[in-house]
Amino acid sequence: MLQLLPFRFWVKKSTFVLLSSVILLGSSACEDEGTTAPVVQRTHQAYDLVSFLDQEAQALMEKKATVRKTVSEAGKIRETKTFPSLNWTEELAPFADADINKPALTGLFNKETSSNAMGQQVIRYKAKEDASTNVQEVTYTLDAKGQLVQLDAVILQENMMFNTKKLLHLEAHSGPSPRVVRYHLDETQKLLFMGAERYSVTGEVIP
């Protein structure tokens, strides 16, 4: 019997997947290959995160990169597994939620630029108080060549049924793709009339 569960982490037998919408358990792991994603218009308000994720996913799949993944619940490690290959487009998809180059988000963020101890450029976008957006904050750290070496984001989602806070963190080295070396997704969710639950997934690309 099919069972409908609210937005949360879901651990498959073969991989760990962080979903950002309602999920269906008990169905087969098939995809609708006949569906073509619509073309989404982009602005240049911030770093082109979507193109970076697409490029990295392609490079990681071509390399057949191995990854070690750890799932934690309430701050305690639940399971750690190593995978010889993954669907990297699906794996990195949650980070696209931090994209603020959608036309509807234009002008909703305050921008701050600084440098860290390593001389890297740190660009922080923080949502304005009256901004209608789930993305509350995004920070891009760029090397001297303008390559992304770290991404941090805070995403909040609230409705009548549940409140969700997601923390996204991604690290990459300078140089040619694939550059992603580590990523972390932390989610705290509070359902109506229930206590808060916290889950996290950490992935480390093995050289």
Backbone bond lengths (Angstrom), bond angles and torsions (degrees), N, CA, C in turn:
res aa  C-N    CA-C-N  psi(-1)  N-CA   C-N-CA  omega(-1)  CA-C   N-CA-C  phi
1 M - - - 1.466 - - 1.529 109.67 -
2 L 1.289 116.76 135.78 1.446 120.99 -179.64 1.514 109.93 -72.83
3 Q 1.321 115.71 142.39 1.450 120.93 -177.54 1.516 109.45 -129.22
4 L 1.318 116.93 128.59 1.458 121.67 -177.36 1.518 109.49 -98.13
5 L 1.338 116.35 126.00 1.449 121.54 179.74 1.515 109.55 -120.36
6 P 1.350 118.15 150.66 1.456 121.13 177.88 1.512 111.74 -73.25
7 F 1.320 114.12 171.08 1.459 123.25 -179.45 1.530 111.12 -52.19
8 R 1.334 117.71 124.92 1.455 123.40 177.69 1.524 109.88 -175.47
9 F 1.325 118.05 178.48 1.451 121.33 174.42 1.521 108.84 -73.13
10 W 1.319 114.64 149.58 1.463 120.25 178.11 1.516 108.22 -134.84
11 V 1.326 117.75 124.70 1.455 121.43 -179.82 1.509 109.29 -99.58
12 K 1.341 116.65 113.68 1.452 121.22 175.80 1.520 109.68 -82.01
13 K 1.316 117.59 169.08 1.458 121.07 176.40 1.520 110.75 -68.66
14 S 1.311 116.73 -34.62 1.457 119.81 -173.78 1.513 114.14 -101.32
15 T 1.330 117.52 -15.32 1.461 119.98 -178.21 1.505 109.53 -161.79
16 F 1.316 115.90 169.16 1.450 120.95 176.77 1.524 107.12 -108.69
17 V 1.299 117.02 130.72 1.453 119.89 -177.77 1.520 109.43 -128.60
18 L 1.316 117.28 130.72 1.449 121.92 174.60 1.514 107.58 -98.43
19 L 1.322 116.44 117.17 1.449 120.38 -178.76 1.515 109.54 -101.28
20 S 1.324 116.07 149.07 1.454 120.22 -179.45 1.519 111.33 -115.89
21 S 1.316 117.29 26.61 1.454 121.92 176.29 1.504 108.13 -156.74
22 V 1.336 117.58 -179.62 1.452 121.06 178.43 1.516 109.99 -61.53
23 I 1.351 117.07 139.29 1.455 120.42 -178.04 1.509 110.66 -118.10
24 L 1.303 115.69 157.89 1.447 122.03 -178.80 1.511 108.70 -117.84
25 L 1.347 116.53 119.96 1.451 121.06 179.31 1.515 109.65 -97.64
26 G 1.338 115.26 146.75 1.452 119.98 176.63 1.507 112.64 98.90
27 S 1.302 117.98 -13.00 1.456 120.73 178.01 1.512 109.14 -87.41
28 S 1.309 118.09 162.64 1.461 121.79 179.67 1.509 109.44 -73.47
29 A 1.349 116.01 157.88 1.466 121.33 -176.02 1.512 111.10 -86.47
30 C 1.298 116.28 48.07 1.461 119.63 -179.62 1.509 109.67 -97.49
31 E 1.322 116.50 161.90 1.450 122.76 179.12 1.513 109.15 -125.85
32 D 1.317 114.26 153.01 1.453 119.66 177.91 1.516 108.42 -82.49
33 E 1.328 115.92 92.99 1.460 120.31 -176.37 1.525 112.29 -70.49
34 G 1.323 116.71 -13.75 1.453 118.98 -177.68 1.513 113.11 -87.22
35 T 1.332 116.96 -3.52 1.454 120.80 -178.33 1.519 110.33 -90.66
36 T 1.310 116.62 127.69 1.456 121.78 179.08 1.516 109.24 -105.52
37 A 1.331 116.35 126.39 1.456 120.54 -178.63 1.526 109.93 -66.77
38 P 1.338 117.71 136.88 1.456 120.32 179.52 1.524 111.12 -68.92
39 V 1.317 116.07 152.22 1.455 121.10 178.28 1.523 108.66 -75.03
40 V 1.327 116.60 126.17 1.457 121.70 -177.92 1.524 109.24 -106.31
41 Q 1.320 116.45 128.38 1.454 120.92 178.64 1.526 110.02 -71.51
42 R 1.335 116.78 143.09 1.457 121.60 -179.03 1.525 110.50 -123.63
43 T 1.326 115.26 151.37 1.455 120.72 173.01 1.531 107.34 -107.31
44 H 1.319 116.42 -177.13 1.462 120.85 178.50 1.529 109.53 -118.59
45 Q 1.323 115.33 36.85 1.462 120.74 -179.16 1.533 111.57 -65.49
46 A 1.333 116.25 -32.79 1.465 120.67 -176.29 1.522 109.95 -145.54
47 Y 1.312 116.11 -174.92 1.460 122.61 178.13 1.530 109.90 -55.07
48 D 1.328 116.50 143.47 1.466 121.09 -177.83 1.533 109.71 -79.00
49 L 1.319 115.63 80.04 1.461 121.74 -176.32 1.522 112.44 -66.65
50 V 1.318 117.43 -39.68 1.465 121.28 -177.35 1.526 111.06 -61.29
51 S 1.335 117.15 -45.45 1.467 120.19 178.93 1.525 110.92 -64.06
52 F 1.332 116.51 -38.39 1.467 120.59 177.61 1.525 110.65 -61.03
53 L 1.323 117.35 -46.47 1.463 121.10 -179.22 1.521 111.57 -64.96
54 D 1.331 116.46 -40.74 1.470 120.27 178.25 1.530 110.68 -62.35
55 Q 1.320 116.17 -45.02 1.466 121.09 -178.87 1.527 110.85 -64.89
56 E 1.322 116.64 -42.39 1.463 120.46 -179.86 1.525 111.64 -67.43
57 A 1.318 116.93 -41.22 1.467 120.41 179.21 1.524 110.59 -60.40
58 Q 1.328 116.08 -43.72 1.462 120.62 179.61 1.528 110.96 -64.08
59 A 1.331 116.90 -44.90 1.464 121.17 -178.51 1.527 111.65 -66.65
60 L 1.318 117.16 -39.39 1.466 121.13 179.78 1.527 111.40 -68.06
61 M 1.339 116.33 -36.61 1.463 119.54 177.96 1.525 110.88 -69.44
62 E 1.332 116.68 -40.47 1.466 120.19 178.87 1.525 110.87 -64.87
63 K 1.306 116.77 -35.71 1.464 121.72 179.20 1.528 111.54 -78.40
64 K 1.340 116.22 -16.47 1.469 122.05 -173.43 1.524 109.63 55.13
65 A 1.318 113.47 51.61 1.460 120.93 -175.03 1.524 112.29 -63.29
66 T 1.321 115.22 138.02 1.463 122.27 175.80 1.522 108.84 -89.15
67 V 1.324 116.53 141.94 1.458 120.21 -178.83 1.524 110.64 -135.92
68 R 1.308 115.34 141.96 1.465 121.69 174.62 1.527 107.52 -103.85
69 K 1.324 116.69 122.85 1.459 120.39 -174.97 1.521 110.78 -119.19
70 T 1.309 114.29 138.92 1.460 121.26 179.65 1.522 109.51 -125.94
71 V 1.316 116.24 128.68 1.461 122.18 176.89 1.522 108.53 -107.87
72 S 1.317 117.00 130.22 1.461 122.11 178.27 1.521 109.95 -122.36
73 E 1.313 115.57 149.55 1.459 121.93 177.61 1.518 108.15 -132.39
74 A 1.329 116.23 126.13 1.463 121.96 -178.38 1.529 111.42 55.36
75 G 1.326 116.13 35.90 1.450 121.07 177.40 1.513 115.56 82.57
76 K 1.328 117.89 -1.05 1.460 121.89 -179.84 1.525 110.27 -111.36
77 I 1.336 116.08 135.36 1.462 120.39 -179.63 1.517 110.34 -64.30
78 R 1.317 115.27 127.76 1.457 121.20 179.90 1.525 111.82 -97.42
79 E 1.332 115.61 -39.79 1.459 119.13 -178.24 1.525 110.34 -165.54
80 T 1.321 115.79 147.06 1.462 122.33 174.98 1.521 108.71 -131.13
81 K 1.330 116.17 130.92 1.460 121.15 179.62 1.527 110.00 -140.01
82 T 1.313 115.11 154.97 1.461 121.45 175.88 1.516 108.96 -113.25
83 F 1.332 116.20 131.64 1.461 121.84 -177.23 1.529 109.88 -118.02
84 P 1.331 117.87 128.90 1.467 121.17 179.97 1.522 113.08 -70.88
85 S 1.315 117.04 -19.10 1.469 120.77 178.55 1.520 109.03 -163.21
86 L 1.323 115.67 157.09 1.459 121.88 -179.77 1.525 109.22 -144.76
87 N 1.315 115.57 164.72 1.458 120.87 167.83 1.526 105.62 -83.36
88 W 1.325 116.49 95.00 1.456 120.14 -171.52 1.524 113.59 -70.64
89 T 1.311 117.35 -25.15 1.469 119.32 175.16 1.518 109.41 -62.35
90 E 1.314 116.18 -44.18 1.464 121.62 178.15 1.524 111.04 -70.74
91 E 1.314 116.13 -37.88 1.464 121.11 -176.23 1.528 112.19 -64.20
92 L 1.323 116.65 -41.37 1.461 120.78 -177.12 1.524 113.33 -90.89
93 A 1.325 117.19 -4.62 1.467 121.59 -176.25 1.529 114.01 -55.02
94 P 1.345 120.33 -40.08 1.468 118.92 -179.29 1.518 114.17 -57.83
95 F 1.338 117.77 -26.64 1.459 120.22 -179.04 1.528 112.15 -72.22
96 A 1.319 116.68 -20.77 1.466 120.14 177.35 1.526 111.24 -66.77
97 D 1.342 117.34 -17.18 1.463 120.29 176.38 1.523 111.26 -63.29
98 A 1.337 116.76 -20.01 1.464 121.13 -179.61 1.526 112.53 -87.11
99 D 1.321 117.72 0.95 1.468 121.82 179.72 1.522 110.05 -67.41
100 I 1.310 117.79 124.03 1.468 120.86 178.38 1.527 111.25 -113.76
101 N 1.319 116.56 20.20 1.465 120.87 177.78 1.522 113.19 -93.35
102 K 1.311 116.82 14.28 1.464 120.03 174.23 1.531 108.55 -75.21
103 P 1.327 118.02 139.84 1.467 120.60 -178.95 1.526 113.60 -53.08
104 A 1.332 117.57 -36.17 1.465 121.23 -177.77 1.527 112.53 -66.39
105 L 1.331 117.41 -17.10 1.464 121.11 -177.81 1.524 113.16 -100.17
106 T 1.319 116.88 2.67 1.462 120.94 -179.10 1.528 111.16 -61.13
107 G 1.317 116.13 128.31 1.462 121.25 176.37 1.514 115.60 80.29
108 L 1.325 118.20 6.83 1.469 120.72 -177.02 1.527 113.00 -93.38
109 F 1.339 117.11 1.65 1.462 119.78 -174.85 1.527 112.12 -128.04
110 N 1.321 114.67 146.03 1.461 121.20 169.90 1.521 107.92 -92.45
111 K 1.321 117.09 139.31 1.464 122.01 -175.23 1.518 111.20 -111.69
112 E 1.328 115.98 133.89 1.458 122.24 176.04 1.529 108.72 -128.51
113 T 1.320 117.10 134.55 1.464 121.62 179.63 1.522 109.97 -122.58
114 S 1.334 115.53 134.10 1.461 120.75 179.50 1.528 108.94 -149.85
115 S 1.325 116.46 -177.02 1.467 121.99 176.73 1.523 108.92 -125.63
116 N 1.337 116.54 144.71 1.461 119.65 177.69 1.526 110.54 -93.82
117 A 1.338 116.66 -175.59 1.464 121.33 -176.49 1.522 112.95 -64.17
118 M 1.343 116.58 -20.80 1.466 120.90 -179.77 1.522 111.93 -91.72
119 G 1.331 116.63 2.87 1.452 120.48 -179.72 1.512 113.74 80.72
120 Q 1.322 117.08 10.75 1.462 121.35 179.33 1.528 110.43 -84.12
121 Q 1.313 115.99 149.05 1.458 121.05 -179.92 1.526 110.19 -80.74
122 V 1.317 116.12 129.24 1.463 121.99 179.41 1.525 108.19 -114.97
123 I 1.328 116.37 116.81 1.465 121.46 -178.33 1.526 108.38 -114.38
124 R 1.313 115.61 119.04 1.463 121.32 -175.84 1.525 110.31 -114.98
125 Y 1.320 115.98 129.67 1.460 122.59 176.06 1.527 107.94 -114.62
126 K 1.321 116.31 122.77 1.462 120.97 179.81 1.523 109.44 -121.20
127 A 1.322 116.10 130.72 1.467 120.66 -177.29 1.528 110.79 -62.45
128 K 1.323 115.87 138.92 1.454 120.58 176.51 1.533 109.37 -68.48
129 E 1.318 116.20 158.18 1.465 121.10 -174.01 1.523 113.01 -56.54
130 D 1.313 117.18 -38.10 1.465 120.53 -176.42 1.527 112.41 -97.19
131 A 1.327 117.49 10.83 1.468 120.92 -176.01 1.521 111.69 -72.86
132 S 1.325 115.68 134.53 1.465 121.66 177.50 1.525 108.48 -94.54
133 T 1.321 116.10 85.93 1.462 121.59 -178.56 1.519 110.13 -157.09
134 N 1.330 115.84 145.45 1.461 120.41 175.77 1.526 111.42 -76.26
135 V 1.323 116.58 -26.70 1.465 121.08 -179.94 1.529 108.33 -76.76
136 Q 1.311 116.56 112.33 1.456 120.96 -178.13 1.523 112.72 -91.25
137 E 1.316 115.57 -32.99 1.461 118.88 -178.02 1.531 110.31 -159.91
138 V 1.324 116.45 139.43 1.463 122.30 175.49 1.528 107.96 -137.20
139 T 1.326 116.09 132.87 1.461 120.73 178.11 1.524 109.64 -126.11
140 Y 1.330 115.58 124.04 1.466 121.87 177.70 1.526 108.44 -108.26
141 T 1.317 116.69 130.52 1.462 121.29 173.38 1.521 107.49 -110.92
142 L 1.338 116.35 122.55 1.461 122.11 -174.62 1.522 110.51 -117.51
143 D 1.340 115.96 145.08 1.460 119.77 177.17 1.526 110.05 -82.26
144 A 1.331 116.53 -174.70 1.464 121.28 -176.74 1.522 113.05 -62.28
145 K 1.347 116.83 -24.02 1.460 121.35 179.50 1.528 112.44 -93.36
146 G 1.322 116.78 3.87 1.452 120.26 179.73 1.514 114.02 82.96
147 Q 1.338 117.07 11.93 1.458 120.59 178.47 1.526 110.31 -83.86
148 L 1.311 115.96 141.45 1.458 121.06 178.72 1.526 109.91 -70.90
149 V 1.330 116.69 126.48 1.466 120.87 176.66 1.530 111.69 -117.25
150 Q 1.331 116.46 -13.42 1.466 118.94 176.12 1.523 110.38 -159.65
151 L 1.319 114.82 140.61 1.459 122.35 176.76 1.517 108.30 -128.90
152 D 1.326 116.53 134.46 1.461 122.19 173.81 1.525 107.84 -135.25
153 A 1.319 116.15 137.43 1.463 119.38 -178.48 1.521 110.96 -148.44
154 V 1.329 114.90 150.50 1.463 122.72 175.22 1.521 107.30 -122.74
155 I 1.330 116.28 124.97 1.458 121.54 -178.17 1.524 109.24 -126.65
156 L 1.314 117.03 128.38 1.456 122.31 178.97 1.516 109.96 -117.33
157 Q 1.313 116.23 137.11 1.456 121.79 176.76 1.520 108.07 -132.19
158 E 1.322 116.24 124.46 1.461 120.57 -177.57 1.523 110.33 -131.80
159 N 1.324 115.50 137.35 1.461 120.96 171.13 1.521 108.46 -152.38
160 M 1.319 117.78 -170.35 1.455 120.92 -175.44 1.521 112.81 -70.46
161 M 1.330 118.13 -21.22 1.459 121.59 -174.85 1.528 113.56 -96.58
162 F 1.322 117.22 -35.35 1.459 118.94 -177.15 1.523 111.89 -159.11
163 N 1.321 114.84 158.61 1.460 122.74 173.60 1.521 108.26 -118.70
164 T 1.313 116.65 135.81 1.459 120.86 -177.81 1.525 110.28 -132.12
165 K 1.328 115.38 135.39 1.463 121.40 174.40 1.518 107.90 -122.11
166 K 1.331 116.70 124.64 1.461 121.94 179.85 1.528 109.98 -117.16
167 L 1.314 115.60 133.11 1.457 122.42 174.04 1.520 107.72 -113.58
168 L 1.321 116.80 123.27 1.459 122.06 -178.67 1.524 109.63 -113.34
169 H 1.321 116.14 136.99 1.467 121.07 179.06 1.521 108.46 -142.77
170 L 1.324 116.53 131.30 1.459 121.54 -179.98 1.520 108.93 -139.92
171 E 1.338 116.27 138.10 1.460 121.78 178.38 1.525 109.68 -121.78
172 A 1.324 116.04 142.21 1.470 121.41 179.28 1.523 108.84 -142.58
173 H 1.323 116.55 151.85 1.462 119.97 176.35 1.526 109.59 -95.28
174 S 1.311 116.47 163.70 1.460 121.04 176.98 1.525 109.11 -77.24
175 G 1.322 115.82 153.55 1.456 119.73 177.83 1.511 112.38 119.25
176 P 1.332 116.68 -165.19 1.469 120.99 -178.06 1.528 112.13 -73.26
177 S 1.324 116.06 157.50 1.467 120.94 177.31 1.521 110.31 -74.24
178 P 1.349 117.81 151.42 1.469 125.83 2.57 1.522 111.73 -78.84
179 R 1.341 115.81 140.82 1.457 121.10 -175.84 1.528 113.32 -113.86
180 V 1.318 118.00 -17.77 1.467 120.61 -179.36 1.522 109.75 -64.34
181 V 1.323 116.43 129.34 1.470 120.65 179.26 1.528 112.21 -117.98
182 R 1.326 117.15 -24.63 1.466 120.02 -177.99 1.527 109.43 -159.00
183 Y 1.314 116.47 145.60 1.460 121.02 176.35 1.517 109.52 -149.21
184 H 1.322 115.26 151.44 1.465 120.93 -175.13 1.523 108.98 -144.64
185 L 1.326 115.88 134.21 1.456 121.99 178.08 1.516 108.05 -127.39
186 D 1.313 116.45 121.32 1.463 122.22 -178.20 1.528 108.54 -120.98
187 E 1.308 116.73 128.53 1.465 120.53 -176.53 1.521 111.21 -132.92
188 T 1.318 115.60 130.50 1.460 121.99 173.56 1.517 107.82 -118.08
189 Q 1.332 116.17 127.15 1.459 120.67 -177.79 1.515 110.64 -129.76
190 K 1.314 115.10 137.07 1.461 120.85 175.90 1.515 108.86 -122.77
191 L 1.325 115.49 112.58 1.449 121.01 177.58 1.518 110.13 -82.66
192 L 1.313 117.07 157.75 1.454 122.74 179.41 1.522 109.82 -58.74
193 F 1.332 116.64 129.08 1.471 123.85 178.52 1.530 113.27 66.15
194 M 1.324 117.78 17.22 1.463 120.74 179.40 1.527 109.89 -132.80
195 G 1.327 116.09 161.73 1.450 120.57 178.75 1.516 111.76 -75.45
196 A 1.315 115.93 167.15 1.465 121.13 -179.60 1.524 110.59 -75.51
197 E 1.329 116.17 144.75 1.456 123.02 176.07 1.524 108.56 -123.44
198 R 1.324 115.54 139.87 1.461 119.99 -178.83 1.519 110.00 -125.62
199 Y 1.331 115.57 132.07 1.458 122.57 178.93 1.529 108.85 -132.81
200 S 1.305 116.64 152.97 1.461 119.47 175.30 1.520 110.44 -149.07
201 V 1.316 114.92 151.50 1.462 122.57 176.59 1.524 108.01 -131.22
202 T 1.318 116.58 129.78 1.461 122.01 177.17 1.521 109.18 -121.47
203 G 1.313 116.13 131.16 1.459 120.76 177.95 1.520 110.11 -120.26
204 E 1.325 116.88 135.01 1.460 122.39 177.33 1.523 108.68 -125.40
205 V 1.316 116.32 118.60 1.461 120.99 179.83 1.522 108.42 -75.90
206 I 1.330 116.07 125.64 1.458 121.40 -177.68 1.528 109.33 -90.25
207 P 1.342 117.91 123.86 1.476 121.06 -177.93 1.529 111.93 -58.59
